[in-house]
Amino acid sequence: IVPIMLGEASVAMNISNALLDEGVYIKGLWYPVVPKGEARLRAQISAAMDESILDRALSAFERVGKQHGLLSA
C-alpha cells in the first residue's frame, strides 16, 4: 500500500474522481477515516501488475496532478 498524502479532503476527492475518469481506480481517504488535514489516496500495487500497467497509472497520475496544479507543467 502506498499512501499519497494530499491534506485536504476536497483535493483527495477530486483527484480520486479524476483518476477514475482516466481508468485508474484509487481509494481516497478523508475524515473521519483519517484525521482532518491528512486526506490521502491509497494506492495498492500488486506483483501481478506488469510494467505497462504501472506506466499507464503513472501517466494518469502525472496528467491529473498537472491538471489540478499539484505538479508543475
Predicted model as a PDB file, atoms N, CA, C, CB and O in Angstrom, pLDDT in the B-factor column:
MODEL        1                                                                  
ATOM      1  N   ILE A   1       0.854  -1.174   0.000  1.00 93.00           N  
ATOM      2  CA  ILE A   1       0.000   0.000   0.000  1.00 93.00           C  
ATOM      3  C   ILE A   1       0.898   1.234   0.000  1.00 93.00           C  
ATOM      4  CB  ILE A   1      -0.971  -0.001   1.229  1.00 93.00           C  
ATOM      5  O   ILE A   1       1.857   1.324   0.767  1.00 93.00           O  
ATOM      6  N   VAL A   2       0.569   2.180  -0.874  1.00 94.00           N  
ATOM      7  CA  VAL A   2       1.349   3.408  -0.995  1.00 94.00           C  
ATOM      8  C   VAL A   2       0.424   4.593  -0.727  1.00 94.00           C  
ATOM      9  CB  VAL A   2       2.016   3.521  -2.410  1.00 94.00           C  
ATOM     10  O   VAL A   2      -0.474   4.863  -1.524  1.00 94.00           O  
ATOM     11  N   PRO A   3       0.630   5.307   0.389  1.00 96.00           N  
ATOM     12  CA  PRO A   3      -0.204   6.487   0.636  1.00 96.00           C  
ATOM     13  C   PRO A   3       0.312   7.683  -0.160  1.00 96.00           C  
ATOM     14  CB  PRO A   3      -0.236   6.824   2.143  1.00 96.00           C  
ATOM     15  O   PRO A   3       1.518   7.908  -0.263  1.00 96.00           O  
ATOM     16  N   ILE A   4      -0.619   8.436  -0.716  1.00 96.00           N  
ATOM     17  CA  ILE A   4      -0.284   9.657  -1.433  1.00 96.00           C  
ATOM     18  C   ILE A   4      -0.959  10.782  -0.654  1.00 96.00           C  
ATOM     19  CB  ILE A   4      -0.752   9.613  -2.961  1.00 96.00           C  
ATOM     20  O   ILE A   4      -2.162  11.008  -0.776  1.00 96.00           O  
ATOM     21  N   MET A   5      -0.165  11.475   0.140  1.00 96.00           N  
ATOM     22  CA  MET A   5      -0.692  12.477   1.065  1.00 96.00           C  
ATOM     23  C   MET A   5      -1.078  13.744   0.309  1.00 96.00           C  
ATOM     24  CB  MET A   5       0.342  12.801   2.163  1.00 96.00           C  
ATOM     25  O   MET A   5      -0.278  14.302  -0.442  1.00 96.00           O  
ATOM     26  N   LEU A   6      -2.336  14.196   0.520  1.00 96.00           N  
ATOM     27  CA  LEU A   6      -2.828  15.392  -0.156  1.00 96.00           C  
ATOM     28  C   LEU A   6      -3.312  16.461   0.813  1.00 96.00           C  
ATOM     29  CB  LEU A   6      -3.942  15.025  -1.095  1.00 96.00           C  
ATOM     30  O   LEU A   6      -3.391  17.633   0.445  1.00 96.00           O  
ATOM     31  N   GLY A   7      -3.633  16.085   2.025  1.00 96.00           N  
ATOM     32  CA  GLY A   7      -4.024  17.065   3.037  1.00 96.00           C  
ATOM     33  C   GLY A   7      -5.510  17.341   3.088  1.00 96.00           C  
ATOM     34  O   GLY A   7      -6.181  16.933   4.036  1.00 96.00           O  
ATOM     35  N   GLU A   8      -6.040  18.026   2.089  1.00 96.00           N  
ATOM     36  CA  GLU A   8      -7.436  18.442   2.086  1.00 96.00           C  
ATOM     37  C   GLU A   8      -8.342  17.363   1.493  1.00 96.00           C  
ATOM     38  CB  GLU A   8      -7.593  19.742   1.306  1.00 96.00           C  
ATOM     39  O   GLU A   8      -8.016  16.751   0.476  1.00 96.00           O  
ATOM     40  N   ALA A   9      -9.482  17.139   2.143  1.00 97.00           N  
ATOM     41  CA  ALA A   9     -10.434  16.136   1.687  1.00 97.00           C  
ATOM     42  C   ALA A   9     -10.929  16.429   0.276  1.00 97.00           C  
ATOM     43  CB  ALA A   9     -11.611  16.060   2.643  1.00 97.00           C  
ATOM     44  O   ALA A   9     -11.034  15.519  -0.546  1.00 97.00           O  
ATOM     45  N   SER A  10     -11.233  17.686  -0.008  1.00 96.00           N  
ATOM     46  CA  SER A  10     -11.756  18.038  -1.332  1.00 96.00           C  
ATOM     47  C   SER A  10     -10.737  17.735  -2.430  1.00 96.00           C  
ATOM     48  CB  SER A  10     -12.145  19.523  -1.373  1.00 96.00           C  
ATOM     49  O   SER A  10     -11.109  17.307  -3.523  1.00 96.00           O  
ATOM     50  N   VAL A  11      -9.471  17.953  -2.146  1.00 96.00           N  
ATOM     51  CA  VAL A  11      -8.415  17.651  -3.121  1.00 96.00           C  
ATOM     52  C   VAL A  11      -8.347  16.145  -3.353  1.00 96.00           C  
ATOM     53  CB  VAL A  11      -7.038  18.190  -2.635  1.00 96.00           C  
ATOM     54  O   VAL A  11      -8.271  15.691  -4.495  1.00 96.00           O  
ATOM     55  N   ALA A  12      -8.373  15.379  -2.278  1.00 97.00           N  
ATOM     56  CA  ALA A  12      -8.320  13.920  -2.408  1.00 97.00           C  
ATOM     57  C   ALA A  12      -9.522  13.400  -3.193  1.00 97.00           C  
ATOM     58  CB  ALA A  12      -8.268  13.257  -1.018  1.00 97.00           C  
ATOM     59  O   ALA A  12      -9.373  12.510  -4.031  1.00 97.00           O  
ATOM     60  N   MET A  13     -10.708  13.945  -2.932  1.00 96.00           N  
ATOM     61  CA  MET A  13     -11.909  13.531  -3.664  1.00 96.00           C  
ATOM     62  C   MET A  13     -11.787  13.851  -5.144  1.00 96.00           C  
ATOM     63  CB  MET A  13     -13.151  14.213  -3.084  1.00 96.00           C  
ATOM     64  O   MET A  13     -12.080  13.016  -5.999  1.00 96.00           O  
ATOM     65  N   ASN A  14     -11.350  15.068  -5.436  1.00 97.00           N  
ATOM     66  CA  ASN A  14     -11.220  15.490  -6.833  1.00 97.00           C  
ATOM     67  C   ASN A  14     -10.187  14.663  -7.590  1.00 97.00           C  
ATOM     68  CB  ASN A  14     -10.847  16.960  -6.900  1.00 97.00           C  
ATOM     69  O   ASN A  14     -10.420  14.261  -8.730  1.00 97.00           O  
ATOM     70  N   ILE A  15      -9.067  14.417  -6.966  1.00 97.00           N  
ATOM     71  CA  ILE A  15      -8.009  13.636  -7.615  1.00 97.00           C  
ATOM     72  C   ILE A  15      -8.470  12.191  -7.814  1.00 97.00           C  
ATOM     73  CB  ILE A  15      -6.701  13.677  -6.775  1.00 97.00           C  
ATOM     74  O   ILE A  15      -8.247  11.605  -8.874  1.00 97.00           O  
ATOM     75  N   SER A  16      -9.101  11.629  -6.812  1.00 97.00           N  
ATOM     76  CA  SER A  16      -9.614  10.262  -6.913  1.00 97.00           C  
ATOM     77  C   SER A  16     -10.603  10.147  -8.072  1.00 97.00           C  
ATOM     78  CB  SER A  16     -10.286   9.836  -5.589  1.00 97.00           C  
ATOM     79  O   SER A  16     -10.529   9.203  -8.859  1.00 97.00           O  
ATOM     80  N   ASN A  17     -11.524  11.099  -8.181  1.00 97.00           N  
ATOM     81  CA  ASN A  17     -12.505  11.084  -9.269  1.00 97.00           C  
ATOM     82  C   ASN A  17     -11.849  11.283 -10.630  1.00 97.00           C  
ATOM     83  CB  ASN A  17     -13.556  12.161  -9.044  1.00 97.00           C  
ATOM     84  O   ASN A  17     -12.219  10.625 -11.603  1.00 97.00           O  
ATOM     85  N   ALA A  18     -10.879  12.188 -10.701  1.00 98.00           N  
ATOM     86  CA  ALA A  18     -10.187  12.434 -11.967  1.00 98.00           C  
ATOM     87  C   ALA A  18      -9.394  11.211 -12.409  1.00 98.00           C  
ATOM     88  CB  ALA A  18      -9.258  13.642 -11.841  1.00 98.00           C  
ATOM     89  O   ALA A  18      -9.353  10.896 -13.598  1.00 98.00           O  
ATOM     90  N   LEU A  19      -8.767  10.524 -11.469  1.00 98.00           N  
ATOM     91  CA  LEU A  19      -8.032   9.308 -11.821  1.00 98.00           C  
ATOM     92  C   LEU A  19      -8.986   8.220 -12.299  1.00 98.00           C  
ATOM     93  CB  LEU A  19      -7.214   8.804 -10.621  1.00 98.00           C  
ATOM     94  O   LEU A  19      -8.662   7.473 -13.222  1.00 98.00           O  
ATOM     95  N   LEU A  20     -10.149   8.124 -11.684  1.00 97.00           N  
ATOM     96  CA  LEU A  20     -11.142   7.150 -12.135  1.00 97.00           C  
ATOM     97  C   LEU A  20     -11.557   7.458 -13.576  1.00 97.00           C  
ATOM     98  CB  LEU A  20     -12.380   7.156 -11.199  1.00 97.00           C  
ATOM     99  O   LEU A  20     -11.721   6.545 -14.386  1.00 97.00           O  
ATOM    100  N   ASP A  21     -11.724   8.739 -13.891  1.00 97.00           N  
ATOM    101  CA  ASP A  21     -12.038   9.129 -15.265  1.00 97.00           C  
ATOM    102  C   ASP A  21     -10.931   8.706 -16.231  1.00 97.00           C  
ATOM    103  CB  ASP A  21     -12.255  10.642 -15.349  1.00 97.00           C  
ATOM    104  O   ASP A  21     -11.192   8.479 -17.413  1.00 97.00           O  
ATOM    105  N   GLU A  22      -9.701   8.601 -15.733  1.00 96.00           N  
ATOM    106  CA  GLU A  22      -8.549   8.175 -16.544  1.00 96.00           C  
ATOM    107  C   GLU A  22      -8.402   6.650 -16.572  1.00 96.00           C  
ATOM    108  CB  GLU A  22      -7.262   8.809 -16.003  1.00 96.00           C  
ATOM    109  O   GLU A  22      -7.505   6.120 -17.226  1.00 96.00           O  
ATOM    110  N   GLY A  23      -9.286   5.954 -15.860  1.00 95.00           N  
ATOM    111  CA  GLY A  23      -9.229   4.486 -15.843  1.00 95.00           C  
ATOM    112  C   GLY A  23      -8.394   3.910 -14.720  1.00 95.00           C  
ATOM    113  O   GLY A  23      -8.062   2.725 -14.736  1.00 95.00           O  
ATOM    114  N   VAL A  24      -8.046   4.743 -13.738  1.00 96.00           N  
ATOM    115  CA  VAL A  24      -7.249   4.284 -12.599  1.00 96.00           C  
ATOM    116  C   VAL A  24      -8.110   4.373 -11.346  1.00 96.00           C  
ATOM    117  CB  VAL A  24      -5.935   5.129 -12.439  1.00 96.00           C  
ATOM    118  O   VAL A  24      -8.463   5.467 -10.905  1.00 96.00           O  
ATOM    119  N   TYR A  25      -8.449   3.221 -10.776  1.00 95.00           N  
ATOM    120  CA  TYR A  25      -9.234   3.223  -9.548  1.00 95.00           C  
ATOM    121  C   TYR A  25      -8.292   3.328  -8.364  1.00 95.00           C  
ATOM    122  CB  TYR A  25     -10.115   1.951  -9.442  1.00 95.00           C  
ATOM    123  O   TYR A  25      -7.389   2.509  -8.192  1.00 95.00           O  
ATOM    124  N   ILE A  26      -8.514   4.339  -7.561  1.00 95.00           N  
ATOM    125  CA  ILE A  26      -7.705   4.535  -6.367  1.00 95.00           C  
ATOM    126  C   ILE A  26      -8.622   5.055  -5.270  1.00 95.00           C  
ATOM    127  CB  ILE A  26      -6.513   5.522  -6.631  1.00 95.00           C  
ATOM    128  O   ILE A  26      -9.444   5.940  -5.506  1.00 95.00           O  
ATOM    129  N   LYS A  27      -8.482   4.513  -4.094  1.00 92.00           N  
ATOM    130  CA  LYS A  27      -9.348   4.861  -2.974  1.00 92.00           C  
ATOM    131  C   LYS A  27      -8.855   6.129  -2.303  1.00 92.00           C  
ATOM    132  CB  LYS A  27      -9.415   3.712  -1.961  1.00 92.00           C  
ATOM    133  O   LYS A  27      -7.677   6.248  -1.966  1.00 92.00           O  
ATOM    134  N   GLY A  28      -9.764   7.076  -2.112  1.00 95.00           N  
ATOM    135  CA  GLY A  28      -9.458   8.283  -1.357  1.00 95.00           C  
ATOM    136  C   GLY A  28      -9.887   8.107   0.092  1.00 95.00           C  
ATOM    137  O   GLY A  28     -10.935   7.520   0.360  1.00 95.00           O  
ATOM    138  N   LEU A  29      -9.106   8.597   1.005  1.00 96.00           N  
ATOM    139  CA  LEU A  29      -9.423   8.519   2.432  1.00 96.00           C  
ATOM    140  C   LEU A  29      -9.400   9.923   3.020  1.00 96.00           C  
ATOM    141  CB  LEU A  29      -8.420   7.588   3.183  1.00 96.00           C  
ATOM    142  O   LEU A  29      -8.449  10.677   2.814  1.00 96.00           O  
ATOM    143  N   TRP A  30     -10.448  10.267   3.750  1.00 96.00           N  
ATOM    144  CA  TRP A  30     -10.534  11.569   4.406  1.00 96.00           C  
ATOM    145  C   TRP A  30     -11.315  11.408   5.693  1.00 96.00           C  
ATOM    146  CB  TRP A  30     -11.199  12.629   3.481  1.00 96.00           C  
ATOM    147  O   TRP A  30     -11.815  10.326   6.001  1.00 96.00           O  
ATOM    148  N   TYR A  31     -11.417  12.506   6.449  1.00 96.00           N  
ATOM    149  CA  TYR A  31     -12.098  12.492   7.738  1.00 96.00           C  
ATOM    150  C   TYR A  31     -13.512  11.945   7.571  1.00 96.00           C  
ATOM    151  CB  TYR A  31     -12.133  13.910   8.354  1.00 96.00           C  
ATOM    152  O   TYR A  31     -14.202  12.364   6.641  1.00 96.00           O  
ATOM    153  N   PRO A  32     -13.970  11.053   8.402  1.00 96.00           N  
ATOM    154  CA  PRO A  32     -13.440  10.627   9.695  1.00 96.00           C  
ATOM    155  C   PRO A  32     -12.547   9.383   9.647  1.00 96.00           C  
ATOM    156  CB  PRO A  32     -14.572  10.371  10.618  1.00 96.00           C  
ATOM    157  O   PRO A  32     -12.149   8.866  10.691  1.00 96.00           O  
ATOM    158  N   VAL A  33     -12.232   8.904   8.443  1.00 96.00           N  
ATOM    159  CA  VAL A  33     -11.372   7.715   8.331  1.00 96.00           C  
ATOM    160  C   VAL A  33      -9.941   8.039   8.753  1.00 96.00           C  
ATOM    161  CB  VAL A  33     -11.386   7.170   6.887  1.00 96.00           C  
ATOM    162  O   VAL A  33      -9.271   7.221   9.383  1.00 96.00           O  
ATOM    163  N   VAL A  34      -9.487   9.224   8.403  1.00 97.00           N  
ATOM    164  CA  VAL A  34      -8.165   9.713   8.809  1.00 97.00           C  
ATOM    165  C   VAL A  34      -8.368  11.080   9.479  1.00 97.00           C  
ATOM    166  CB  VAL A  34      -7.172   9.816   7.568  1.00 97.00           C  
ATOM    167  O   VAL A  34      -9.411  11.701   9.276  1.00 97.00           O  
ATOM    168  N   PRO A  35      -7.412  11.559  10.261  1.00 97.00           N  
ATOM    169  CA  PRO A  35      -7.572  12.860  10.914  1.00 97.00           C  
ATOM    170  C   PRO A  35      -7.770  13.997   9.906  1.00 97.00           C  
ATOM    171  CB  PRO A  35      -6.358  13.154  11.787  1.00 97.00           C  
ATOM    172  O   PRO A  35      -7.277  13.934   8.779  1.00 97.00           O  
ATOM    173  N   LYS A  36      -8.497  15.034  10.329  1.00 96.00           N  
ATOM    174  CA  LYS A  36      -8.672  16.204   9.472  1.00 96.00           C  
ATOM    175  C   LYS A  36      -7.309  16.748   9.060  1.00 96.00           C  
ATOM    176  CB  LYS A  36      -9.499  17.297  10.193  1.00 96.00           C  
ATOM    177  O   LYS A  36      -6.375  16.802   9.860  1.00 96.00           O  
ATOM    178  N   GLY A  37      -7.218  17.148   7.799  1.00 96.00           N  
ATOM    179  CA  GLY A  37      -5.963  17.690   7.282  1.00 96.00           C  
ATOM    180  C   GLY A  37      -4.972  16.639   6.820  1.00 96.00           C  
ATOM    181  O   GLY A  37      -3.872  16.978   6.384  1.00 96.00           O  
ATOM    182  N   GLU A  38      -5.347  15.352   6.910  1.00 97.00           N  
ATOM    183  CA  GLU A  38      -4.446  14.280   6.490  1.00 97.00           C  
ATOM    184  C   GLU A  38      -5.072  13.388   5.422  1.00 97.00           C  
ATOM    185  CB  GLU A  38      -4.044  13.440   7.689  1.00 97.00           C  
ATOM    186  O   GLU A  38      -4.801  12.188   5.366  1.00 97.00           O  
ATOM    187  N   ALA A  39      -5.911  13.982   4.578  1.00 98.00           N  
ATOM    188  CA  ALA A  39      -6.541  13.226   3.496  1.00 98.00           C  
ATOM    189  C   ALA A  39      -5.464  12.679   2.564  1.00 98.00           C  
ATOM    190  CB  ALA A  39      -7.546  14.114   2.710  1.00 98.00           C  
ATOM    191  O   ALA A  39      -4.405  13.279   2.381  1.00 98.00           O  
ATOM    192  N   ARG A  40      -5.762  11.548   1.996  1.00 98.00           N  
ATOM    193  CA  ARG A  40      -4.776  10.873   1.148  1.00 98.00           C  
ATOM    194  C   ARG A  40      -5.455   9.955   0.154  1.00 98.00           C  
ATOM    195  CB  ARG A  40      -3.787  10.078   1.997  1.00 98.00           C  
ATOM    196  O   ARG A  40      -6.646   9.661   0.260  1.00 98.00           O  
ATOM    197  N   LEU A  41      -4.683   9.515  -0.801  1.00 97.00           N  
ATOM    198  CA  LEU A  41      -5.096   8.448  -1.690  1.00 97.00           C  
ATOM    199  C   LEU A  41      -4.360   7.197  -1.241  1.00 97.00           C  
ATOM    200  CB  LEU A  41      -4.800   8.792  -3.195  1.00 97.00           C  
ATOM    201  O   LEU A  41      -3.248   7.267  -0.718  1.00 97.00           O  
ATOM    202  N   ARG A  42      -4.989   6.066  -1.450  1.00 96.00           N  
ATOM    203  CA  ARG A  42      -4.392   4.798  -1.032  1.00 96.00           C  
ATOM    204  C   ARG A  42      -4.202   3.927  -2.263  1.00 96.00           C  
ATOM    205  CB  ARG A  42      -5.278   4.074   0.033  1.00 96.00           C  
ATOM    206  O   ARG A  42      -5.156   3.338  -2.771  1.00 96.00           O  
ATOM    207  N   ALA A  43      -2.981   3.851  -2.732  1.00 95.00           N  
ATOM    208  CA  ALA A  43      -2.661   3.046  -3.909  1.00 95.00           C  
ATOM    209  C   ALA A  43      -2.217   1.658  -3.470  1.00 95.00           C  
ATOM    210  CB  ALA A  43      -1.561   3.726  -4.765  1.00 95.00           C  
ATOM    211  O   ALA A  43      -1.472   1.503  -2.502  1.00 95.00           O  
ATOM    212  N   GLN A  44      -2.685   0.666  -4.191  1.00 94.00           N  
ATOM    213  CA  GLN A  44      -2.258  -0.703  -3.916  1.00 94.00           C  
ATOM    214  C   GLN A  44      -1.548  -1.232  -5.152  1.00 94.00           C  
ATOM    215  CB  GLN A  44      -3.470  -1.616  -3.527  1.00 94.00           C  
ATOM    216  O   GLN A  44      -2.106  -1.256  -6.249  1.00 94.00           O  
ATOM    217  N   ILE A  45      -0.331  -1.645  -4.956  1.00 93.00           N  
ATOM    218  CA  ILE A  45       0.482  -2.165  -6.046  1.00 93.00           C  
ATOM    219  C   ILE A  45       0.630  -3.666  -5.839  1.00 93.00           C  
ATOM    220  CB  ILE A  45       1.880  -1.457  -6.110  1.00 93.00           C  
ATOM    221  O   ILE A  45       0.890  -4.134  -4.731  1.00 93.00           O  
ATOM    222  N   SER A  46       0.460  -4.406  -6.923  1.00 94.00           N  
ATOM    223  CA  SER A  46       0.493  -5.855  -6.856  1.00 94.00           C  
ATOM    224  C   SER A  46       1.612  -6.402  -7.736  1.00 94.00           C  
ATOM    225  CB  SER A  46      -0.859  -6.442  -7.277  1.00 94.00           C  
ATOM    226  O   SER A  46       1.973  -5.801  -8.748  1.00 94.00           O  
ATOM    227  N   ALA A  47       2.149  -7.536  -7.342  1.00 95.00           N  
ATOM    228  CA  ALA A  47       3.174  -8.206  -8.152  1.00 95.00           C  
ATOM    229  C   ALA A  47       2.589  -8.669  -9.486  1.00 95.00           C  
ATOM    230  CB  ALA A  47       3.770  -9.410  -7.386  1.00 95.00           C  
ATOM    231  O   ALA A  47       3.333  -8.955 -10.424  1.00 95.00           O  
ATOM    232  N   ALA A  48       1.266  -8.743  -9.573  1.00 95.00           N  
ATOM    233  CA  ALA A  48       0.612  -9.149 -10.815  1.00 95.00           C  
ATOM    234  C   ALA A  48       0.591  -8.031 -11.853  1.00 95.00           C  
ATOM    235  CB  ALA A  48      -0.804  -9.604 -10.528  1.00 95.00           C  
ATOM    236  O   ALA A  48       0.279  -8.273 -13.019  1.00 95.00           O  
ATOM    237  N   MET A  49       0.918  -6.820 -11.439  1.00 95.00           N  
ATOM    238  CA  MET A  49       0.934  -5.692 -12.371  1.00 95.00           C  
ATOM    239  C   MET A  49       2.229  -5.695 -13.156  1.00 95.00           C  
ATOM    240  CB  MET A  49       0.761  -4.353 -11.625  1.00 95.00           C  
ATOM    241  O   MET A  49       3.321  -5.768 -12.592  1.00 95.00           O  
ATOM    242  N   ASP A  50       2.083  -5.615 -14.484  1.00 96.00           N  
ATOM    243  CA  ASP A  50       3.307  -5.557 -15.292  1.00 96.00           C  
ATOM    244  C   ASP A  50       3.691  -4.094 -15.543  1.00 96.00           C  
ATOM    245  CB  ASP A  50       3.114  -6.312 -16.646  1.00 96.00           C  
ATOM    246  O   ASP A  50       2.989  -3.172 -15.127  1.00 96.00           O  
ATOM    247  N   GLU A  51       4.795  -3.911 -16.216  1.00 96.00           N  
ATOM    248  CA  GLU A  51       5.339  -2.564 -16.425  1.00 96.00           C  
ATOM    249  C   GLU A  51       4.371  -1.667 -17.187  1.00 96.00           C  
ATOM    250  CB  GLU A  51       6.659  -2.642 -17.176  1.00 96.00           C  
ATOM    251  O   GLU A  51       4.287  -0.472 -16.906  1.00 96.00           O  
ATOM    252  N   SER A  52       3.642  -2.225 -18.144  1.00 96.00           N  
ATOM    253  CA  SER A  52       2.718  -1.399 -18.930  1.00 96.00           C  
ATOM    254  C   SER A  52       1.573  -0.875 -18.072  1.00 96.00           C  
ATOM    255  CB  SER A  52       2.160  -2.198 -20.110  1.00 96.00           C  
ATOM    256  O   SER A  52       1.125   0.255 -18.267  1.00 96.00           O  
ATOM    257  N   ILE A  53       1.100  -1.670 -17.138  1.00 95.00           N  
ATOM    258  CA  ILE A  53       0.031  -1.229 -16.228  1.00 95.00           C  
ATOM    259  C   ILE A  53       0.544  -0.110 -15.337  1.00 95.00           C  
ATOM    260  CB  ILE A  53      -0.487  -2.411 -15.364  1.00 95.00           C  
ATOM    261  O   ILE A  53      -0.131   0.905 -15.160  1.00 95.00           O  
ATOM    262  N   LEU A  54       1.731  -0.289 -14.778  1.00 95.00           N  
ATOM    263  CA  LEU A  54       2.307   0.741 -13.915  1.00 95.00           C  
ATOM    264  C   LEU A  54       2.583   2.025 -14.687  1.00 95.00           C  
ATOM    265  CB  LEU A  54       3.595   0.234 -13.272  1.00 95.00           C  
ATOM    266  O   LEU A  54       2.356   3.117 -14.168  1.00 95.00           O  
ATOM    267  N   ASP A  55       3.067   1.908 -15.915  1.00 97.00           N  
ATOM    268  CA  ASP A  55       3.323   3.088 -16.743  1.00 97.00           C  
ATOM    269  C   ASP A  55       2.030   3.843 -17.042  1.00 97.00           C  
ATOM    270  CB  ASP A  55       4.008   2.683 -18.053  1.00 97.00           C  
ATOM    271  O   ASP A  55       2.011   5.073 -17.017  1.00 97.00           O  
ATOM    272  N   ARG A  56       0.947   3.109 -17.324  1.00 96.00           N  
ATOM    273  CA  ARG A  56      -0.336   3.742 -17.604  1.00 96.00           C  
ATOM    274  C   ARG A  56      -0.850   4.492 -16.380  1.00 96.00           C  
ATOM    275  CB  ARG A  56      -1.361   2.696 -18.054  1.00 96.00           C  
ATOM    276  O   ARG A  56      -1.352   5.611 -16.489  1.00 96.00           O  
ATOM    277  N   ALA A  57      -0.718   3.862 -15.214  1.00 96.00           N  
ATOM    278  CA  ALA A  57      -1.165   4.505 -13.970  1.00 96.00           C  
ATOM    279  C   ALA A  57      -0.322   5.744 -13.666  1.00 96.00           C  
ATOM    280  CB  ALA A  57      -1.091   3.510 -12.790  1.00 96.00           C  
ATOM    281  O   ALA A  57      -0.864   6.785 -13.296  1.00 96.00           O  
ATOM    282  N   LEU A  58       0.983   5.638 -13.817  1.00 96.00           N  
ATOM    283  CA  LEU A  58       1.852   6.787 -13.551  1.00 96.00           C  
ATOM    284  C   LEU A  58       1.593   7.935 -14.520  1.00 96.00           C  
ATOM    285  CB  LEU A  58       3.313   6.368 -13.630  1.00 96.00           C  
ATOM    286  O   LEU A  58       1.657   9.100 -14.129  1.00 96.00           O  
ATOM    287  N   SER A  59       1.302   7.619 -15.774  1.00 97.00           N  
ATOM    288  CA  SER A  59       0.964   8.660 -16.749  1.00 97.00           C  
ATOM    289  C   SER A  59      -0.331   9.363 -16.354  1.00 97.00           C  
ATOM    290  CB  SER A  59       0.833   8.057 -18.163  1.00 97.00           C  
ATOM    291  O   SER A  59      -0.444  10.583 -16.482  1.00 97.00           O  
ATOM    292  N   ALA A  60      -1.304   8.597 -15.877  1.00 97.00           N  
ATOM    293  CA  ALA A  60      -2.566   9.191 -15.418  1.00 97.00           C  
ATOM    294  C   ALA A  60      -2.321  10.085 -14.210  1.00 97.00           C  
ATOM    295  CB  ALA A  60      -3.596   8.091 -15.068  1.00 97.00           C  
ATOM    296  O   ALA A  60      -2.877  11.180 -14.128  1.00 97.00           O  
ATOM    297  N   PHE A  61      -1.493   9.629 -13.269  1.00 96.00           N  
ATOM    298  CA  PHE A  61      -1.148  10.453 -12.106  1.00 96.00           C  
ATOM    299  C   PHE A  61      -0.500  11.760 -12.550  1.00 96.00           C  
ATOM    300  CB  PHE A  61      -0.203   9.686 -11.157  1.00 96.00           C  
ATOM    301  O   PHE A  61      -0.810  12.825 -12.015  1.00 96.00           O  
ATOM    302  N   GLU A  62       0.384  11.681 -13.513  1.00 96.00           N  
ATOM    303  CA  GLU A  62       1.066  12.885 -13.990  1.00 96.00           C  
ATOM    304  C   GLU A  62       0.078  13.858 -14.633  1.00 96.00           C  
ATOM    305  CB  GLU A  62       2.167  12.514 -14.993  1.00 96.00           C  
ATOM    306  O   GLU A  62       0.105  15.053 -14.336  1.00 96.00           O  
ATOM    307  N   ARG A  63      -0.802  13.351 -15.520  1.00 97.00           N  
ATOM    308  CA  ARG A  63      -1.788  14.213 -16.177  1.00 97.00           C  
ATOM    309  C   ARG A  63      -2.718  14.874 -15.158  1.00 97.00           C  
ATOM    310  CB  ARG A  63      -2.611  13.403 -17.188  1.00 97.00           C  
ATOM    311  O   ARG A  63      -2.938  16.084 -15.197  1.00 97.00           O  
ATOM    312  N   VAL A  64      -3.253  14.070 -14.255  1.00 97.00           N  
ATOM    313  CA  VAL A  64      -4.193  14.585 -13.255  1.00 97.00           C  
ATOM    314  C   VAL A  64      -3.491  15.554 -12.302  1.00 97.00           C  
ATOM    315  CB  VAL A  64      -4.828  13.423 -12.462  1.00 97.00           C  
ATOM    316  O   VAL A  64      -4.055  16.591 -11.953  1.00 97.00           O  
ATOM    317  N   GLY A  65      -2.273  15.228 -11.879  1.00 96.00           N  
ATOM    318  CA  GLY A  65      -1.530  16.107 -10.996  1.00 96.00           C  
ATOM    319  C   GLY A  65      -1.277  17.466 -11.630  1.00 96.00           C  
ATOM    320  O   GLY A  65      -1.366  18.489 -10.950  1.00 96.00           O  
ATOM    321  N   LYS A  66      -0.964  17.495 -12.914  1.00 96.00           N  
ATOM    322  CA  LYS A  66      -0.750  18.762 -13.623  1.00 96.00           C  
ATOM    323  C   LYS A  66      -2.056  19.522 -13.773  1.00 96.00           C  
ATOM    324  CB  LYS A  66      -0.127  18.512 -15.004  1.00 96.00           C  
ATOM    325  O   LYS A  66      -2.094  20.737 -13.581  1.00 96.00           O  
ATOM    326  N   GLN A  67      -3.137  18.808 -14.118  1.00 95.00           N  
ATOM    327  CA  GLN A  67      -4.441  19.461 -14.296  1.00 95.00           C  
ATOM    328  C   GLN A  67      -4.920  20.125 -13.002  1.00 95.00           C  
ATOM    329  CB  GLN A  67      -5.484  18.440 -14.774  1.00 95.00           C  
ATOM    330  O   GLN A  67      -5.596  21.153 -13.041  1.00 95.00           O  
ATOM    331  N   HIS A  68      -4.571  19.540 -11.873  1.00 95.00           N  
ATOM    332  CA  HIS A  68      -5.032  20.063 -10.587  1.00 95.00           C  
ATOM    333  C   HIS A  68      -3.984  20.908  -9.875  1.00 95.00           C  
ATOM    334  CB  HIS A  68      -5.444  18.927  -9.695  1.00 95.00           C  
ATOM    335  O   HIS A  68      -4.160  21.256  -8.707  1.00 95.00           O  
ATOM    336  N   GLY A  69      -2.906  21.240 -10.559  1.00 94.00           N  
ATOM    337  CA  GLY A  69      -1.901  22.127 -10.012  1.00 94.00           C  
ATOM    338  C   GLY A  69      -1.047  21.512  -8.915  1.00 94.00           C  
ATOM    339  O   GLY A  69      -0.436  22.237  -8.130  1.00 94.00           O  
ATOM    340  N   LEU A  70      -0.995  20.199  -8.848  1.00 93.00           N  
ATOM    341  CA  LEU A  70      -0.174  19.528  -7.852  1.00 93.00           C  
ATOM    342  C   LEU A  70       1.235  19.261  -8.363  1.00 93.00           C  
ATOM    343  CB  LEU A  70      -0.825  18.230  -7.435  1.00 93.00           C  
ATOM    344  O   LEU A  70       2.170  19.082  -7.581  1.00 93.00           O  
ATOM    345  N   LEU A  71       1.374  19.236  -9.689  1.00 92.00           N  
ATOM    346  CA  LEU A  71       2.671  19.061 -10.331  1.00 92.00           C  
ATOM    347  C   LEU A  71       2.882  20.224 -11.279  1.00 92.00           C  
ATOM    348  CB  LEU A  71       2.763  17.695 -11.083  1.00 92.00           C  
ATOM    349  O   LEU A  71       1.921  20.734 -11.856  1.00 92.00           O  
ATOM    350  N   SER A  72       4.107  20.645 -11.447  1.00 86.00           N  
ATOM    351  CA  SER A  72       4.370  21.723 -12.400  1.00 86.00           C  
ATOM    352  C   SER A  72       4.280  21.189 -13.822  1.00 86.00           C  
ATOM    353  CB  SER A  72       5.757  22.357 -12.146  1.00 86.00           C  
ATOM    354  O   SER A  72       4.578  20.025 -14.091  1.00 86.00           O  
ATOM    355  N   ALA A  73       3.869  22.057 -14.710  1.00 70.00           N  
ATOM    356  CA  ALA A  73       3.637  21.651 -16.109  1.00 70.00           C  
ATOM    357  C   ALA A  73       4.902  21.469 -16.872  1.00 70.00           C  
ATOM    358  CB  ALA A  73       2.789  22.653 -16.817  1.00 70.00           C  
ATOM    359  O   ALA A  73       4.867  21.129 -18.054  1.00 70.00           O  
TER     360      ALA A  73                                                      
ENDMDL                                                                          
END                                                                             
